Amino acid sequence: MDASTELYTEERSRLDETFGEIERQRAGIGPVYYGNDFVEQLLEEKREETRRRLALLGSEPYFGRLDFQEKGKQSEPSSLYIGKRGMDRTETGEPYIIDWRAPVASLFYSFTGGDAPVAYEAPEGTIHGEVHRKRNLSIRDKELQRVVESYVRGGDNLGLSDDFLLYRLGEKKDNRLRDIVSTIQAEQDSIIRAPRHKALIIQGAAGSGKTTVALHRLAFLLYQYQGQIRAERMIIFAPNAMFLDYISGVLPELGVGEVKQTTFAEWALDRIGTKLTLPDHTDDKWFSLAKKRPNIDDETPGRFKGSDSFRLWLDGKLRQYEESYLQDHDFEAWDRRVLKASLIRQWFEVEYRHYPLAARRERLIGRIKRWLDMQLNEIGDPKIRKEKTKTSKQKLRTHLKKLPEIDEVAFYRSLFDQPNEFVPSDIAKETKNGLKRGSAQPEDLAPIVWIRKYFHGPEGLTFDHVVVDEAQDVSPFQITLLGSFMVEPSYTILGDLAQGIHAYRGVHRWEELASVFDENYSSYHELKQSYRSTLEIIEFANRILPFTDTGLPPAEPVFRSGDPVKLVQVANDAERLAYIRDFIRDQQAGSMRTISLIGRTAEDCTKLHERLTAEGIDTNLIAEGQSHYRGGVSIVPVHLAKGLEFDAVLLLDADRDRYPASPQDAKLLYVGCTRALHRLTLLHEGEPSELVTAADSQQ
Ligand SMILES: Nc1ncnc2c1ncn2[C@@H]1O[C@H](COP(=O)(O)OP(=O)(O)OP(=O)(O)O)[C@@H](O)[C@H]1O
């Protein structure tokens, strides 16, 4: 028997034994309980959880094995099998499969080869020891497909073998992001396992696994802080509904499906109610061709209203409003029956001081009404009482008009009614006109929810952890707002400034976000290694990076080589169309499952979609506001491709006039090119973009 067959046979037999154990445990749970006994019902919940866990283990029980010798223990090294969920042996109670989130499993990820001693942090302290062996196992549908011996102590290892990672990265993608529990890399693992009470700010190169890492971190936190944090109080903010659809499979796969996944706009509108609408296509002007695009500076509405200084100005206005809310008016119910203004003020300012303004108002109104009722009750003669009731209640209604309703949208609107010293006049005018029509811009949402929170308090909402993906697109104001729903900051904030195509509302430097936290709470991390694309694609995209003006270092590729990036010139429109047709056909024939034609603008994409449809070629047009990602062949404008990935990409119109060498166009092109996993071709008709020529120069 050669070594690999021996390896396979050994693992096959452990796998059979595992299936036997899973079956025994499943059989031991017994049938589902449908009765009314409360205790039995509670127990049934636990049994159901076990059934789910065993079902998850049933087809792919584990993916790794680590032989670990704990220091000070005489016995042989223990073989730890690591899976998506843990399982103990029924008879002995010993761990049989280790949950990937357990402390000891961290060794599987952090171990980088070599014979040096290792250690991991456990609740009982630091555990030291030695790794004797590391194996990666691929099990699909109960079949052991592959065993890779990544490390053997004392063997002739040249560091840790990457074979298994490369095997995984070489796979073709369907229409969903997947979990990476079997191949989490050390730098990713340290982010996933970072302590809870922190605001982690992560700058990660395109394809470095930011989204994936964030999702795994949620699963880890839920495991590590069981009983302290709840899935329903964790929330992920992502840029759009289609992206949410694309990532929606990962958490259920990791067994933590209840975490809320939303966009900031959806969440904010939910809080405000139906008082406002957001117009469609508000972003279009920023993605039009360079000559039609507005400039971006700190007075661009999105940047201005998202800034910390705008928030501070708003806070000042809120305080002023609250301080001058109550005016001194006695309430005279009838002759000489007067509720003195000083007493009303005493209630409002002393007794109800700790409540948010809306509650202070409500309590005050209730108190005044009660006072009036008491006065009326003192009147013995029913006839007089009736008459006084009528007149005094009328007077009360008039009096209460002096305590106007508290409404966040009306207050926000009032800020722009008069010219003011702080808000640039064109922003004030545009905001006022929009709100008059019941329409807000995306950048108005954080201030309005902030005002609502000031008026009403958190209204029962608390977050245990907040993930903000594509965080280069969010503002400091949004981050502060979300933080105000947490007792202590617990954030994972991930993004890539080089993909900051929404620079008109997002941050330009991470310090802008870091500055909203106390420095003990925030920490900055970089993920430089990129896993998505081949070496050739990453190197090509890296040469576009300097044009983005972000000063970011090049992404580091994993050594996975593929086809060279192609730059193709076509002579005319007919040739262009013929090329596109052939491209789709060739990629499909070459087993590429997801193929994307990335256009420069939304109109370009719509036109291409119509033409291909007329020729009977089936493609999915991705448009703004879409909520499902279908996979297959997509046509997508470059600005909507962010966050997604495709086996093969044809980037259209890589011409000089469509992608001039501006930072914004460089970011768009960088986003487009980094979507490709295995193959990238750029097409141009006229002179190629300077960015493309630079990227192509060293191939
Ligand atoms: N450790 C890993 N093992 C296997 N695959 C990985 C690993 N890390 C990331 N990947 C894969 O790399 C791809 C990129 O991951 P992801 O989309 O999370 O990256 P990202 O940093 O959010 O990308 P971008 O910013 O470009 O949208 C995915 O296909 C993911 O499965």
The ligand as an ORCA input file, in Angstrom:
! r2SCAN-3c Opt
* xyz 0 1
  N      -9.211     31.225      3.743
  C      -9.891     31.063      2.629
  N     -10.047     29.836      2.099
  C     -10.726     29.642      0.951
  N     -11.307     30.623      0.267
  C     -11.189     31.851      0.757
  C     -10.484     32.148      1.955
  N     -10.579     33.465      2.195
  C     -11.311     33.993      1.200
  N     -11.670     33.019      0.338
  C     -12.459     33.178     -0.885
  O     -12.039     34.363     -1.518
  C     -13.151     34.990     -2.130
  C     -13.238     36.405     -1.663
  O     -13.814     36.459     -0.377
  P     -14.694     37.676      0.084
  O     -15.724     37.982     -0.934
  O     -15.112     37.420      1.472
  O     -13.574     38.811      0.042
  P     -13.687     40.380      0.230
  O     -12.417     40.804      0.857
  O     -14.943     40.718      0.919
  O     -13.699     40.827     -1.279
  P     -14.039     42.209     -2.005
  O     -13.658     43.347     -1.121
  O     -13.196     42.149     -3.232
  O     -15.472     42.125     -2.356
  C     -14.368     34.141     -1.817
  O     -14.589     33.259     -2.890
  C     -13.932     33.371     -0.582
  O     -14.597     32.125     -0.491
*
